[in-house]
Amino acid sequence: MKLSDVILEVKFQTHTGMVRVRYKDEVTTQDVAELIRASSGVTIVSTAGHDEIRDTATLKIKVVSKKGPVEAFKALKARVLKKIPVITAFEIGEKTITTN
């Protein structure tokens, strides 16, 4: 079996959803979006809204994963909260998740 055959058998899906993050006041919304964009599996991060007074941002995120839609976003949440200490909360809008 060739490597190209194995790669073709792997079924990756893209999932898009909205999340709300709370972050420390030492960073900006743009910094938070860039940090999340650097996480594995994340392809696109767009800012849908933000509140600089409350240090929160609503982001539209697109992930690539072999997992199901909700599982993929829960895995992303675990990675983000573990690896990015300036993000203090990560809420997933499960009803906003779609599979492309």
C-alpha positions in Angstrom: 0.0 0.0 0.0 1.4 3.4 -1.0 1.5 6.4 1.3 -0.8 8.3 -1.1 -3.4 5.6 -0.8 -3.3 5.9 3.0 -3.6 9.6 2.9 -6.7 9.4 0.6 -8.4 7.0 3.0 -8.1 9.3 6.0 -11.4 11.3 6.3 -10.8 14.8 7.5 -13.8 17.1 7.9 -14.0 20.9 8.4 -16.2 22.3 11.1 -17.1 25.9 11.6 -18.6 27.3 14.8 -18.8 30.3 17.1 -16.9 30.5 20.4 -16.7 33.2 23.1 -13.4 33.6 24.9 -12.5 35.7 27.9 -8.9 36.8 28.2 -6.6 38.7 30.4 -6.4 42.5 29.9 -2.8 42.4 28.9 -3.7 41.2 25.4 -6.0 42.5 22.6 -8.7 40.7 20.7 -6.4 40.5 17.7 -3.7 38.8 19.8 -6.2 36.2 21.1 -7.4 35.4 17.5 -3.8 35.0 16.4 -2.9 32.7 19.3 -5.9 30.5 18.6 -5.1 30.5 14.9 -1.7 29.0 15.8 -3.4 26.0 17.5 -3.2 22.7 15.6 -6.2 22.0 13.5 -7.4 25.6 13.3 -7.5 27.0 9.7 -9.5 30.3 10.1 -10.3 32.6 13.0 -12.5 35.7 12.4 -13.6 38.2 15.0 -17.4 38.4 15.1 -17.5 40.9 18.0 -15.6 41.9 21.1 -16.0 43.8 24.3 -12.8 45.4 25.4 -14.3 46.5 28.8 -15.2 42.9 29.8 -12.2 41.4 27.9 -14.3 39.0 25.8 -14.4 38.2 22.2 -16.8 36.2 20.0 -14.9 34.4 17.3 -15.9 32.3 14.3 -13.5 29.4 14.0 -12.9 26.8 11.4 -11.2 23.5 12.4 -10.0 20.5 10.5 -10.4 17.2 12.3 -11.2 13.5 12.0 -13.4 13.9 15.0 -17.1 14.8 15.0 -18.0 18.5 15.1 -18.6 18.9 18.9 -15.7 16.6 19.8 -13.4 18.7 17.6 -14.4 21.9 19.3 -14.1 20.3 22.8 -10.6 19.1 21.9 -9.7 22.7 20.7 -11.1 24.1 24.0 -8.9 21.7 26.0 -5.8 22.6 23.9 -6.4 26.4 24.1 -7.0 26.5 27.8 -3.9 24.3 28.5 -1.5 26.0 26.1 -2.6 29.7 26.1 -2.6 31.1 29.6 -3.9 34.5 28.7 -7.3 32.9 27.7 -9.3 32.3 30.9 -12.6 31.0 29.5 -13.7 29.3 26.3 -17.4 28.8 25.6 -18.5 26.8 22.6 -21.7 27.7 20.8 -22.7 24.1 20.1 -25.8 25.1 18.1 -23.6 27.2 15.7 -21.3 24.3 14.7 -21.7 23.2 11.1 -19.8 20.6 9.1 -18.5 21.7 5.6 
